[in-house]
Amino acid sequence: MVKRGAVEVAPDSDIDSEVEFSDNPDAESVSETESIEETAAGKRLRLAKQYLNKLENQEVREENDAEANREIIAHRLQQDVLAERGRLEERIRKRLCILDTSRSQLRRGHRLSPTCVALTDSHIYSSSKDGAITKWSLVEGSGGKKVCTVRHPSGKAVFTIAASTDNTLLASGGEDKKVIVWDAVTMTPIKTFHKHRDVITALVFRTNSHLLFSGARDRTINLWNCDEMVYIESLYGHQDHVTSLDSFLQERVVSVGGRDRSLRLWKVAEESQLVFNGHKNTVIDCVSMLNEEHFVTGSQDNVVAVWHLKKKKPVASHRNAHGPGSWVCSIAAFRNTECFVSGGSGGGLIKVWACAENYLSLSCLKEITMVGTVNSLAVSRGLIVAGVGQEHKWGRWWSDKKARNRIVLVPICVEDEVDR
């Protein structure tokens, strides 16, 4: 052991610092000062490291945000390109809701059975066998209020109407064999086309365009430029009445030919057509486009069918779609989705359908009961519009006296668009 006295006479000896500081007050004071100085330096070092880490994390977050933004923008651009080409496929079957069928609004505007309806963002147009064309407002709070009713110049039955996407033009056709273009704002006639040799049965505007297609019982489809108000050309090929037409984004039109049991896709720019056959021993009454590659049809044998651009036969079909003895009188598709609605005769049902992800099967999502024949349908993301009457639009094979000639508005929504 080292003696206490040795420490006092040998200051350079190797001794424990704690013992030395405990015996030297001045040394203890110096140690506290150094400790304080070291703590301040350590604090500065710690703050500097925190600041550098913050900058680094912020830079990483910015890089991640930039990458996420690039992915979002790329996805949106891809969606826009697909939508522009009519190939966008949005799955809405799980989000599509009928808000409340009890809230369906019945609008009385026609003395005889309604034959056709057309729908835009702000208005509904309807017509009937009485030759009247009625305009309804969809402005918020109006609830489908009638704006005006005009008489068709000939006074004869109107079987088809079509409204342009920008809600500036309306076209009508019927028993008088004339296509009349109206100013949709003032509801006054602008131009009358005399080309068809029989009853006009179908009209449709190309989306976002004033290119008008018309079909008739003379088996032809005529094209009209409604900007210049001139005839363009006629399309030939159907062997029976053209009963229905539809067009979407591209310069194409899809048609069905009644008893010739064919569906045809006309590529106007390429001057070619594709012919599809599927329904047997029946009349195809209606057609609508889901997108540029998929179409749906309804026929008098009570079958709804789904078609693909590259298949000559239906890729999916559903028999007895509206119950025994009924026809599928009308059909309308939700654009760029897998869903559509169909209307039947006799039973007066409106059915909401959804295609499977591969379009190889169909399922019914909802049934909406109507009294009468559903002669025409139009749909948007917020509304189903139906023209319901006592009689079928093409004849008087039956008359349901319990039915009322009405325009029916059924509110719908896609779930993520509901205000929560």
Phi, psi and omega in degrees: 000152179265134182280155181298320183294332180293331181290320184291325183266351182232073183296339182270002182287159182278103184232166181288133184294327180294318178296318181297316182291327182292337180262358185230099182301322180296320179295322178297320179296318179297318181298319180296321179297316179296322180297319179296317180298319179294323179295317178297318178294320178296324179295316178299320179295318179296316179297322179296316178297318179299318180296317179296319178296322179297315178298318180295316179295321178296320179295320178296316179298318179297320178296317178296317179297318180296319179294317178297318179297320178297318179295318179297315180296317179299319179296317179296318179297319178297318178297320180296319179296316179296318179295321180295328179271357181074027181243009178288136180233099179262126182272114184237003187302326181275349183249350182281124184231137167274113189301308180188111182296337177290343179269004177301134184258131179257125182243122180265119181212358184225139180284321178252178187300129174298140182248338186202149174224152174224145188229132172236184181296330188241348185215159170242142175236139180219155176211173188205185179291345179277358177081006179268143175242123184246138178250131181239144181265139175249013177302141186307128180095345181279331177063032181079042181285140178292130178267308179195165175229131178238153179267139174296137185308324182277341183077000181272172183298141174255125184257343184206143173221157178213140179244140178288156184300324182277005174062032178253335183235146175228137178240144179223154178203156181184221187295337184279000175068017181244145171260118181249128177259128183247152166284115186290342180279310183266349182056047174241144180294139178253315186210144175240127180257131180242089180228321181288149182255005179210183186303134176283126185246341185207140176220145174201140172267141169296139182300137180058035183207163174253023173279122185248135174250138177229140178236152185213175177286355175277008174075011181248159172238124180253146178249137182228135173268106184272002167280315179265352182056053180227155174283140180255297182195173177241146179248130183240146177164325180291144180260004177211183182306138170280114187263338182200149179225155168205150180216156182230236188276320183278167181281068182219159174218140177251139185222157173235147191246037174059240185284352175281355172056030180241150170245132183233136174252117183261119175264098189296312183297322181275353182054049180218168178216150174249135183248130180238142179226138180201309180292141182241137174051047181205184177243128175274118187266330190210154180213148176209150183260124171287314174207193183287351183245343184233137180230157176232145180228158173228148187221171183284352173271015174067039180239134167254139185224150177246135183238151175241148184306328187256010179239132182280343178245161177300139177277341176204149177208158179226116181276158180053047188295327184235027177088160183303136175082000182263157170254157167267103188270335185209156182205144179210134185254145169281115187302141176059029175227185178257008187249150176206168178236151178226151180238141184247168177263163175069285181291337176070031180271145164248125181244138176259124185245156174224137176273148174295168185300328179262006179065018183265359177207164181232148174218147180270125181270326187202146173241133177242119185278130175234159174251114182123194181256128180273095186279336184205149179222148171215144185225154169219183180290347181239001189202143165248126179246130182230138171262110187244130182219177179285332186237162172288148185297330185268351183188188181236047180293333176210162177214116181268102184292341178282341182280158175239141179284106189220158166257122185252131178248118180249114181287135178225173175202161168257129196309316184288357176261358179280137177288120182265000000 
